Each structure stands twice: as C-alpha cells, then as structure tokens.
Amino acid sequence: MTQFGPLEIAPIQASVSDAEWKARLDLAAAYRLCDGYGMSDMIYTHISARVPDAPDQFLINPNGMLFGEITASSLLKVTIEGEVLYKPELPYGLHKAGFTIHSALYRARPDAMAAMHTHTIAGMAVSALKCGLLPLTQTATRFYGRVAYHDFRGPERDPSERDLLARSIGEKNYCILKNHGLLTLGESVPEAFIAMWGMERACQAQLAAMACNTELEMPSPEVVARSCAAYDLTQSRRYGLLEWPGLLRKLDQVDSSWRQ
Ligand SMILES: [Zn+2]
C-alpha cells in the first residue's frame, strides 16, 4: 500500500486508558517539539514512553512518519518482548533498532518512563570526540559525571545489544552512544525531553567553543562539582514540570493536530 495524500489515522482515545492517552499526548508533543527545535533526523531516531498502567508495554513512532506528522493515535504500542499490540492503519511498522534500544532501557530500568534518542549534528559530533562531553559551560555541568558512554558496534539490530546497552547505561539517565548520538531517560516524557534539550545545547556550546582555535577556560573542579550538585535531581525540582505546559501552548499556537 502506498500513501500519497495526507495521513488518515482513526482516533483511539476512546479505546485506551486515560493514563495511556495522557502518555500518548505527551509523547506526540515530544515528537513535534523535537522536530520544531531542529533535533529530528527525518524519520530516523525515536522517542518512547512506557504505558503507565501496563509497565511491560511502551509507545513508539511508526517507522515512516515524519516527526512533524506524529499524533497521539499514530503511536505504536509494543511489548518489551517485541509484540506489536496496536498499530494504525498505515504501511509503517516497528523499527528494529528503535525497538532494540528502547526495549533494552525499559527492561533494565523500571524507573524509566520515557526515553529520547537523537542524531543531531552536535550530538553526533560530540559522540565522536574522545574527550566526550566536557563541563565547559553551566549547562554542561548538569551532565558532569552523569553521562554513560556506549561503544558503537553498528546499528543496534541484534537482540544481544540490549544487554550491552543496559550494562553501559547502568543507573544513569544520560548516555552518549559513541559515533552515533544522544540518549536520555526520564521519569516522564517532559523530563526526558528537557534533559535532551540541555544535553543538545551543552554539545552545541562545546563544539562552538572548541572551534574557536583559542585556549578554553575550564571551570575549576570545585566549581564544576558545586554546579553539578545544584543540578542533583534528587534535591531540586524535576525538570520538565515547569517547562512542559508552556511548550504545549507553543505547539497549540501553531497546530493542535498532535492531540488527535
Ligand atoms: Zn540512532
């Protein structure tokens, strides 16, 4: 089947739980915002959310939809073992590498409710630097000591990759997939999104500073430690809670079709 016109997706709000619909709305918004802020890679990469009242299931994009087209009803529902429980009437299915990465995270981390993965230029560039993400800016200190690194072995299509990724990420919420891109986890979609926003900007700032061919001013270890501590999620507000409603208003001002 080939689709040439606008996508027509039957609304499914009436057939899912309130908790699942809320997760679908947040996840669809995250796709639109990811695209709007220039963090998408056409149809590639993925953002996912665990179904709150069915912890062995998660929601993820159908492979073939642009991020700017994603709606709440278009998201696939799959089990962490790979069974597709719901897909819209579209010729788009589950992306193998996307499933491998996100199922690995939900299997290994019961606390993770959402995960976001990007292939931005800045994220890919920092993922290719031996030094990784440096605490060069206030924004970057948020991630100091909190980033896991995962070695590149080619696209993550082999199920054995799930254990390796779980081992690499451990208890951390931020990961640089070396020579590949960025990955964040959160206890909600907004938290994973705002973490990605911060890590993306930290990468952009590092590359901009390193490109200036002049000596870099690295904050002292004491300052880095103090700044890093100020971003301790167990001590401060959860990121995303304050930002998210404004971001949803911003989306609605442009187009509220993500809510369908
Ligand atoms: Zn990727």
Residues whose N, C-alpha, C, O or C-beta is under 5 A from the ligand:
A	BS01	ZN	T45
